[in-house]
Amino acid sequence: MEEFKKWIKCAGVRAIKTMAQTAGGSITVGALMSDINWIAVVSTSLVAGIYSLITSVAGLPEVEE
C-alpha cells in the first residue's frame, strides 16, 4: 500500500507538470488574454494529464529508486 501511495503522488506530480507545460505551449506568445481560446487550452491540458497518468503505469523512475 505504501508503494501505491508513493506511485500516486509521483504520477500526480508528473501529470500536473505535464498539464502546466501543455497549457504554456497552448497559449500563443504575445496573444491578448481575450484572444486565447481557454476551452482549447484547458481541454488539451486535461488530455495531456490523462495521457501522462496512463504512461506512468509503465513505470516511474521516481518510484523505483
N, CA, C and O of each residue as an XYZ file, in Angstrom:
260
protein
N       0.825     -1.196      0.000
C       0.000      0.000      0.000
C       0.865      1.255      0.000
O       0.516      2.256     -0.625
N       1.972      1.198      0.689
C       2.872      2.346      0.773
C       3.469      2.672     -0.601
O       3.616      3.842     -0.955
N       3.812      1.634     -1.370
C       4.351      1.858     -2.716
C       3.291      2.486     -3.619
O       3.608      3.342     -4.444
N       2.034      2.063     -3.465
C       0.953      2.612     -4.282
C       0.750      4.090     -3.976
O       0.538      4.889     -4.889
N       0.813      4.459     -2.702
C       0.682      5.868     -2.326
C       1.806      6.697     -2.929
O       1.581      7.812     -3.398
N       3.019      6.147     -2.914
C       4.161      6.850     -3.489
C       3.970      6.988     -5.000
O       4.266      8.038     -5.570
N       3.473      5.923     -5.653
C       3.233      5.976     -7.097
C       2.187      7.037     -7.431
O       2.373      7.822     -8.361
N       1.086      7.061     -6.674
C       0.024      8.045     -6.913
C       0.583      9.459     -6.785
O       0.288     10.318     -7.616
N       1.382      9.705     -5.758
C       1.944     11.031     -5.548
C       2.867     11.411     -6.705
O       2.751     12.511     -7.246
N       3.772     10.528     -7.089
C       4.720     10.812     -8.165
C       4.010     10.979     -9.507
O       4.327     11.890    -10.272
N       3.052     10.099     -9.789
C       2.312     10.190    -11.049
C       1.476     11.465    -11.093
O       1.356     12.095    -12.145
N       0.902     11.844     -9.963
C       0.116     13.075     -9.902
C       0.963     14.310    -10.135
O       0.562     15.212    -10.870
N       2.127     14.356     -9.516
C       3.036     15.487     -9.707
C       3.466     15.567    -11.169
O       3.493     16.646    -11.760
N       3.801     14.410    -11.746
C       4.211     14.384    -13.144
C       3.073     14.840    -14.063
O       3.310     15.576    -15.021
N       1.859     14.413    -13.780
C       0.703     14.804    -14.602
C       0.444     16.305    -14.498
O       0.147     16.951    -15.503
N       0.554     16.863    -13.300
C       0.343     18.307    -13.122
C       1.404     19.100    -13.872
O       1.095     20.111    -14.502
N       2.652     18.649    -13.808
C       3.713     19.331    -14.549
C       3.459     19.257    -16.049
O       3.652     20.239    -16.766
N       3.026     18.095    -16.521
C       2.718     17.932    -17.940
C       1.589     18.854    -18.355
O       1.648     19.474    -19.417
N       0.555     18.948    -17.520
C      -0.570     19.833    -17.828
C      -0.127     21.294    -17.885
O      -0.563     22.042    -18.761
N       0.731     21.700    -16.962
C       1.214     23.083    -16.951
C       2.052     23.375    -18.196
O       1.925     24.441    -18.799
N       2.901     22.433    -18.574
C       3.717     22.620    -19.768
C       2.849     22.683    -21.021
O       3.112     23.482    -21.921
N       1.822     21.851    -21.082
C       0.923     21.852    -22.234
C       0.146     23.159    -22.303
O      -0.017     23.727    -23.382
N      -0.329     23.634    -21.168
C      -1.049     24.914    -21.151
C      -0.134     26.040    -21.611
O      -0.543     26.904    -22.387
N       1.093     26.028    -21.132
C       2.046     27.052    -21.547
C       2.320     27.015    -23.042
O       2.460     28.055    -23.686
N       2.395     25.817    -23.581
C       2.623     25.677    -25.010
C       1.403     26.008    -25.844
O       1.527     26.383    -27.010
N       0.233     25.872    -25.260
C      -1.008     26.143    -25.987
C      -1.334     27.631    -26.060
O      -2.052     28.073    -26.956
N      -0.809     28.389    -25.122
C      -1.067     29.832    -25.097
C      -0.065     30.498    -26.033
O       1.147     30.386    -25.848
N      -0.577     31.175    -27.015
C       0.271     31.824    -28.002
C       1.017     32.995    -27.374
O       0.426     33.828    -26.687
N       2.296     33.045    -27.615
C       3.122     34.126    -27.075
C       2.695     35.439    -27.725
O       2.584     35.529    -28.947
N       2.464     36.432    -26.915
C       2.088     37.748    -27.410
C       0.602     37.923    -27.658
O       0.167     38.990    -28.090
N      -0.187     36.876    -27.388
C      -1.635     36.981    -27.603
C      -2.278     37.746    -26.451
O      -1.825     37.675    -25.309
N      -3.318     38.463    -26.765
C      -4.092     39.120    -25.720
C      -4.902     38.070    -24.975
O      -5.272     37.044    -25.546
N      -5.174     38.323    -23.710
C      -5.928     37.366    -22.906
C      -7.288     37.070    -23.530
O      -7.778     35.945    -23.440
N      -7.888     38.051    -24.149
C      -9.211     37.854    -24.753
C      -9.140     37.051    -26.053
O     -10.158     36.536    -26.516
N      -7.950     36.940    -26.643
C      -7.793     36.208    -27.897
C      -7.499     34.724    -27.693
O      -7.543     33.946    -28.646
N      -7.203     34.335    -26.472
C      -6.834     32.944    -26.193
C      -8.096     32.091    -26.084
O      -9.051     32.464    -25.402
N      -8.090     30.962    -26.750
C      -9.202     30.014    -26.674
C      -8.993     29.150    -25.417
O      -8.349     28.103    -25.473
N      -9.545     29.607    -24.290
C      -9.304     28.963    -22.999
C      -9.888     27.562    -22.940
O      -9.343     26.698    -22.254
N     -10.970     27.323    -23.635
C     -11.558     25.977    -23.652
C     -10.585     24.997    -24.289
O     -10.407     23.885    -23.791
N      -9.958     25.400    -25.381
C      -8.982     24.543    -26.041
C      -7.754     24.321    -25.169
O      -7.213     23.216    -25.130
N      -7.308     25.364    -24.467
C      -6.142     25.240    -23.586
C      -6.432     24.249    -22.465
O      -5.624     23.359    -22.200
N      -7.583     24.397    -21.803
C      -7.941     23.504    -20.688
C      -8.149     22.083    -21.188
O      -7.674     21.130    -20.571
N      -8.855     21.936    -22.298
C      -9.129     20.613    -22.849
C      -7.836     19.889    -23.228
O      -7.654     18.717    -22.897
N      -6.956     20.580    -23.910
C      -5.680     19.982    -24.315
C      -4.845     19.613    -23.095
O      -4.211     18.558    -23.071
N      -4.842     20.469    -22.095
C      -4.069     20.201    -20.878
C      -4.612     18.999    -20.118
O      -3.839     18.191    -19.603
N      -5.941     18.872    -20.042
C      -6.532     17.720    -19.359
C      -6.199     16.411    -20.074
O      -5.880     15.409    -19.435
N      -6.276     16.432    -21.397
C      -5.930     15.227    -22.161
C      -4.467     14.862    -21.938
O      -4.140     13.685    -21.790
N      -3.585     15.855    -21.912
C      -2.169     15.594    -21.661
C      -1.956     15.012    -20.261
O      -1.128     14.120    -20.080
N      -2.695     15.510    -19.279
C      -2.585     14.980    -17.913
C      -3.054     13.540    -17.827
O      -2.429     12.721    -17.153
N      -4.148     13.226    -18.502
C      -4.643     11.841    -18.515
C      -3.639     10.929    -19.208
O      -3.347      9.832    -18.731
N      -3.116     11.392    -20.336
C      -2.116     10.600    -21.053
C      -0.877     10.378    -20.187
O      -0.287      9.298    -20.220
N      -0.482     11.378    -19.422
C       0.657     11.246    -18.523
C       0.410     10.165    -17.474
O       1.298      9.363    -17.184
N      -0.793     10.142    -16.907
C      -1.129      9.100    -15.924
C      -1.101      7.713    -16.548
O      -0.625      6.755    -15.939
N      -1.619      7.615    -17.777
C      -1.635      6.316    -18.456
C      -0.211      5.829    -18.720
O       0.095      4.657    -18.500
N       0.655      6.721    -19.190
C       2.032      6.300    -19.459
C       2.805      6.027    -18.173
O       3.798      5.299    -18.199
N       2.373      6.591    -17.057
C       3.034      6.325    -15.779
C       2.801      4.899    -15.302
O       3.546      4.399    -14.458
N       1.782      4.241    -15.829
C       1.524      2.847    -15.465
C       2.704      1.965    -15.871
O       2.983      0.957    -15.222
N       3.395      2.347    -16.945
C       4.556      1.581    -17.401
C       5.710      1.644    -16.428
O       6.607      0.802    -16.473
N       5.700      2.619    -15.557
C       6.764      2.732    -14.557
C       7.245      4.155    -14.406
O       7.254      4.933    -15.359
N       7.640      4.478    -13.198
C       8.167      5.808    -12.884
C       9.530      5.647    -12.235
O       9.671      4.914    -11.257
N      10.540      6.331    -12.775
C      11.871      6.221    -12.162
C      11.888      6.703    -10.719
O      12.676      6.208     -9.913
N      11.019      7.674    -10.377
C      10.990      8.203     -9.013
C      10.574      7.119     -8.008
O      11.045      7.123     -6.870
N       9.720      6.215     -8.408
C       9.231      5.174     -7.502
C      10.217      4.031     -7.396
O      10.295      3.374     -6.358
N      10.968      3.785     -8.448
C      11.888      2.649     -8.471
C      13.174      2.905     -7.698
O      13.954      1.980     -7.472
N      13.406      4.168     -7.283
C      14.642      4.491     -6.538
C      14.643      3.894     -5.166
O      15.603      4.070     -4.416
